[in-house]
């Protein structure tokens, strides 16, 4: 485990953002929290993000649109989307654009731990 592997969490719901961060930290990963896609994009932390966990539906820019913008900027952090409104079309688009997974809310802790391991424990 590398302590420099920061997980950025983007979710407009503060309770979900804090709960997700608590879970990620319990797995030994440092976190940075953002309340919106715009806040993350303007933060200057994109390049330092080893894994991105983002809500899909947020006021303003969606998580999927943010991911598209990050890719256009030349970055491709492993990305895990979380959503309360899962659809086959959403999952297909997200995975086609390089996302690792689309998880339903409430997020299953074991599923999130699995995908974090996939994202961060690669040699």
C-alpha atoms as a printed R data frame, in Angstrom:
    type eleno elety resid chain resno       x      y       z
1   ATOM     1    CA   UNK     A     1   0.000  0.000   0.000
2   ATOM     2    CA   UNK     A     2   1.299  3.406  -0.959
3   ATOM     3    CA   UNK     A     3   0.269  6.248   1.321
4   ATOM     4    CA   UNK     A     4   0.561  8.678  -1.591
5   ATOM     5    CA   UNK     A     5  -2.427  7.075  -3.318
6   ATOM     6    CA   UNK     A     6  -5.077  9.693  -2.636
7   ATOM     7    CA   UNK     A     7  -8.718  8.867  -3.293
8   ATOM     8    CA   UNK     A     8 -10.784 11.887  -4.356
9   ATOM     9    CA   UNK     A     9 -14.480 11.667  -3.507
10  ATOM    10    CA   UNK     A    10 -16.987 13.892  -5.321
11  ATOM    11    CA   UNK     A    11 -20.587 13.863  -4.087
12  ATOM    12    CA   UNK     A    12 -23.049 16.693  -3.493
13  ATOM    13    CA   UNK     A    13 -24.665 14.784  -0.596
14  ATOM    14    CA   UNK     A    14 -22.544 15.584   2.459
15  ATOM    15    CA   UNK     A    15 -23.678 12.497   4.399
16  ATOM    16    CA   UNK     A    16 -22.764 10.180   1.521
17  ATOM    17    CA   UNK     A    17 -19.476 12.029   0.954
18  ATOM    18    CA   UNK     A    18 -18.479 11.698   4.615
19  ATOM    19    CA   UNK     A    19 -19.601  8.057   4.892
20  ATOM    20    CA   UNK     A    20 -17.691  7.120   1.724
21  ATOM    21    CA   UNK     A    21 -14.607  8.920   3.004
22  ATOM    22    CA   UNK     A    22 -14.847  7.129   6.343
23  ATOM    23    CA   UNK     A    23 -15.012  3.769   4.595
24  ATOM    24    CA   UNK     A    24 -12.084  4.587   2.282
25  ATOM    25    CA   UNK     A    25  -9.979  5.812   5.219
26  ATOM    26    CA   UNK     A    26 -10.840  2.631   7.174
27  ATOM    27    CA   UNK     A    27  -9.197  0.765   4.283
28  ATOM    28    CA   UNK     A    28  -6.024  2.777   4.832
29  ATOM    29    CA   UNK     A    29  -6.412  5.257   1.985
30  ATOM    30    CA   UNK     A    30  -6.107  9.035   2.338
31  ATOM    31    CA   UNK     A    31  -9.001 11.033   0.905
32  ATOM    32    CA   UNK     A    32  -9.856 14.457  -0.452
33  ATOM    33    CA   UNK     A    33 -13.504 15.502  -0.497
34  ATOM    34    CA   UNK     A    34 -15.345 17.696  -2.983
35  ATOM    35    CA   UNK     A    35 -18.993 18.798  -2.974
36  ATOM    36    CA   UNK     A    36 -19.279 19.195  -6.762
37  ATOM    37    CA   UNK     A    37 -17.692 18.288 -10.067
38  ATOM    38    CA   UNK     A    38 -16.784 21.922 -10.581
39  ATOM    39    CA   UNK     A    39 -15.049 22.101  -7.192
40  ATOM    40    CA   UNK     A    40 -12.934 19.054  -8.046
41  ATOM    41    CA   UNK     A    41 -12.047 20.321 -11.533
42  ATOM    42    CA   UNK     A    42 -10.923 23.667 -10.086
43  ATOM    43    CA   UNK     A    43  -9.051 22.148  -7.127
44  ATOM    44    CA   UNK     A    44  -5.706 21.484  -8.763
45  ATOM    45    CA   UNK     A    45  -5.780 17.911  -7.394
46  ATOM    46    CA   UNK     A    46  -6.713 16.008 -10.561
47  ATOM    47    CA   UNK     A    47  -3.115 14.943 -11.248
48  ATOM    48    CA   UNK     A    48  -2.667 13.803  -7.628
49  ATOM    49    CA   UNK     A    49  -5.792 11.629  -7.652
50  ATOM    50    CA   UNK     A    50  -4.944  7.914  -7.698
51  ATOM    51    CA   UNK     A    51  -8.610  6.902  -7.703
52  ATOM    52    CA   UNK     A    52 -11.786  8.928  -8.190
53  ATOM    53    CA   UNK     A    53 -15.107  8.017  -6.574
54  ATOM    54    CA   UNK     A    54 -17.915 10.180  -7.898
55  ATOM    55    CA   UNK     A    55 -21.661 10.461  -7.666
56  ATOM    56    CA   UNK     A    56 -23.310 10.514 -11.078
57  ATOM    57    CA   UNK     A    57 -26.231 12.898 -10.582
58  ATOM    58    CA   UNK     A    58 -25.228 16.210  -9.034
59  ATOM    59    CA   UNK     A    59 -26.460 19.788  -9.494
60  ATOM    60    CA   UNK     A    60 -24.502 21.475 -12.256
61  ATOM    61    CA   UNK     A    61 -22.070 19.097 -13.921
62  ATOM    62    CA   UNK     A    62 -22.756 15.371 -13.658
63  ATOM    63    CA   UNK     A    63 -20.107 12.897 -12.607
64  ATOM    64    CA   UNK     A    64 -20.027 11.444 -16.125
65  ATOM    65    CA   UNK     A    65 -19.529 14.896 -17.687
66  ATOM    66    CA   UNK     A    66 -16.762 15.589 -15.140
67  ATOM    67    CA   UNK     A    67 -15.076 12.300 -16.071
68  ATOM    68    CA   UNK     A    68 -15.253 13.264 -19.758
69  ATOM    69    CA   UNK     A    69 -13.627 16.628 -18.920
70  ATOM    70    CA   UNK     A    70 -10.853 14.934 -16.910
71  ATOM    71    CA   UNK     A    71 -10.115 12.623 -19.842
72  ATOM    72    CA   UNK     A    72 -10.082 15.613 -22.229
73  ATOM    73    CA   UNK     A    73  -7.504 17.261 -19.945
74  ATOM    74    CA   UNK     A    74  -5.258 14.221 -20.400
75  ATOM    75    CA   UNK     A    75  -5.846 12.495 -17.058
76  ATOM    76    CA   UNK     A    76  -7.343  9.041 -16.555
77  ATOM    77    CA   UNK     A    77  -7.604  8.192 -12.858
78  ATOM    78    CA   UNK     A    78  -9.343  4.886 -12.168
79  ATOM    79    CA   UNK     A    79 -12.943  5.960 -11.583
80  ATOM    80    CA   UNK     A    80 -15.747  4.379  -9.581
81  ATOM    81    CA   UNK     A    81 -19.185  5.915 -10.043
82  ATOM    82    CA   UNK     A    82 -21.892  5.657  -7.409
83  ATOM    83    CA   UNK     A    83 -25.540  6.350  -8.165
84  ATOM    84    CA   UNK     A    84 -28.993  6.086  -6.658
85  ATOM    85    CA   UNK     A    85 -30.409  5.831 -10.191
86  ATOM    86    CA   UNK     A    86 -28.615  2.966 -11.966
87  ATOM    87    CA   UNK     A    87 -29.507  2.251 -15.587
88  ATOM    88    CA   UNK     A    88 -28.000 -0.032 -18.182
89  ATOM    89    CA   UNK     A    89 -27.338  2.967 -20.466
90  ATOM    90    CA   UNK     A    90 -25.489  4.846 -17.722
91  ATOM    91    CA   UNK     A    91 -23.365  1.828 -16.878
92  ATOM    92    CA   UNK     A    92 -22.586  1.156 -20.552
93  ATOM    93    CA   UNK     A    93 -21.535  4.788 -21.186
94  ATOM    94    CA   UNK     A    94 -19.428  4.996 -18.025
95  ATOM    95    CA   UNK     A    95 -17.640  1.711 -18.661
96  ATOM    96    CA   UNK     A    96 -17.113  2.549 -22.355
97  ATOM    97    CA   UNK     A    97 -15.380  5.771 -21.254
98  ATOM    98    CA   UNK     A    98 -13.011  3.875 -18.981
99  ATOM    99    CA   UNK     A    99 -14.747  3.811 -15.596
100 ATOM   100    CA   UNK     A   100 -13.957  0.766 -13.470
101 ATOM   101    CA   UNK     A   101 -17.418  0.296 -12.021
102 ATOM   102    CA   UNK     A   102 -20.849  1.793 -11.431
103 ATOM   103    CA   UNK     A   103 -22.094  0.966  -7.926
104 ATOM   104    CA   UNK     A   104 -25.626  1.429  -6.610
105 ATOM   105    CA   UNK     A   105 -26.363  3.569  -3.559
106 ATOM   106    CA   UNK     A   106 -26.312  2.712  -0.773
107 ATOM   107    CA   UNK     A   107 -22.815  1.531  -1.602
108 ATOM   108    CA   UNK     A   108 -21.904 -1.966  -0.501
109 ATOM   109    CA   UNK     A   109 -18.693 -1.680   1.548
110 ATOM   110    CA   UNK     A   110 -17.277 -4.947   0.211
111 ATOM   111    CA   UNK     A   111 -17.906 -3.911  -3.393
112 ATOM   112    CA   UNK     A   112 -16.221 -0.555  -2.861
113 ATOM   113    CA   UNK     A   113 -13.260 -2.222  -1.126
114 ATOM   114    CA   UNK     A   114 -12.946 -4.623  -4.070
115 ATOM   115    CA   UNK     A   115 -12.912 -1.868  -6.707
116 ATOM   116    CA   UNK     A   116 -10.491  0.273  -4.679
117 ATOM   117    CA   UNK     A   117  -8.174 -2.712  -4.555
118 ATOM   118    CA   UNK     A   118  -8.480 -3.163  -8.322
119 ATOM   119    CA   UNK     A   119  -7.738  0.538  -8.841
120 ATOM   120    CA   UNK     A   120  -4.861  0.958  -6.406
121 ATOM   121    CA   UNK     A   121  -3.179 -2.386  -5.807
122 ATOM   122    CA   UNK     A   122  -1.987 -2.937  -9.345
123 ATOM   123    CA   UNK     A   123   1.779 -3.423  -9.746
